Amino acid sequence: MELSVLVQHTAGNGFRAWCGEPIPASAEGATREEALARLRATLEGKVQGVEVVRLTIPTLGQVAEPTGTTGDEQLDDPEVVARWVAAFDAIPPLQMTTEEETAWKIARLSQRVADRFSVDRIVAQLPGNTG
């Protein structure tokens, strides 16, 4: 498993390594290598018995190779463009009641707040952050 890890020099003349989801963890060390080794050890303990899988969820009416997603996704000849436009035009418009639209807007706003909080939390952990 590969994870993206942030490594930063700390004010105390050491290093901090941390990573976020799907397995959040952090570790500190006197050197960059020590911080990474400690993080690796922490992560190895957390991934015992864990399996990472990718799921493909078929959509209603999905075919084995839907237009515009595999073999012809980069082609731009008129036939391919016409098929893409036809597939796009076949998507029915989303019809929502006022209550559904309100619930959707609230959920969207909640997600934005959660996303912002996640970014703010990471920024707050960065050395030298003043606020």
C-alpha positions, -999 to +999 in steps of 0.1 A: +000+000+000+013+035-008+002+065+011+011+102+007+031+114+037+038+150+046+072+155+063+081+188+079+110+202+099+097+211+133+106+241+155+123+218+180+149+208+154+132+175+146+109+162+120+072+153+119+057+129+094+020+125+090-007+112+067-044+114+065-072+091+053-077+063+049-053+056+078-045+088+097-013+087+117+017+109+127+052+104+142+081+126+151+119+120+151+152+137+154+158+131+117+136+128+086+144+091+084+136+085+120+102+103+117+094+082+086+105+050+103+083+057+133+054+065+111+059+033+091+059+013+123+027+030+135+010+024+101+021-012+100+004-018+133-028-001+120-030-021+088-029-056+103-058-074+087-068-045+066-075-049+029-077-021+004-101-028-025-116-008-053-153-012-060-170-005-093-206+003-088-226-002-120-252+025-128-287+018-141-284+009-178-246+007-177-231-014-205-198-032-205-180-003-222-201+029-220-195+055-246-169+081-236-154+061-208-129+036-222-119+029-258-130+062-274-127+086-246-099+106-263-111+104-298-126+135-314-139+124-348-174+134-357-189+099-350-175+097-315-185+133-307-220+125-320-223+094-298-210+114-268-236+142-274-264+116-278-254+099-246-252+132-228-286+143-242-302+110-230-295+118-194-329+128-179-330+161-162-329+160-124-363+169-110-364+178-073-392+189-050-386+220-029-380+198+001-355+177-018-336+207-031-335+222+004-321+189+019-296+188-010-284+223-003-281+217+034-261+185+027-239+203+002-232+231+027-225+206+055-200+189+032-183+222+024-180+230+061-165+195+068-141+198+039-130+233+051-126+220+086-103+192+074-081+216+055-080+240+084-070+212+107-041+202+085-030+238+081-031+243+118-007+214+123+019+229+100+049+243+118+051+281+116+013+285+112+002+316+130-034+313+129 
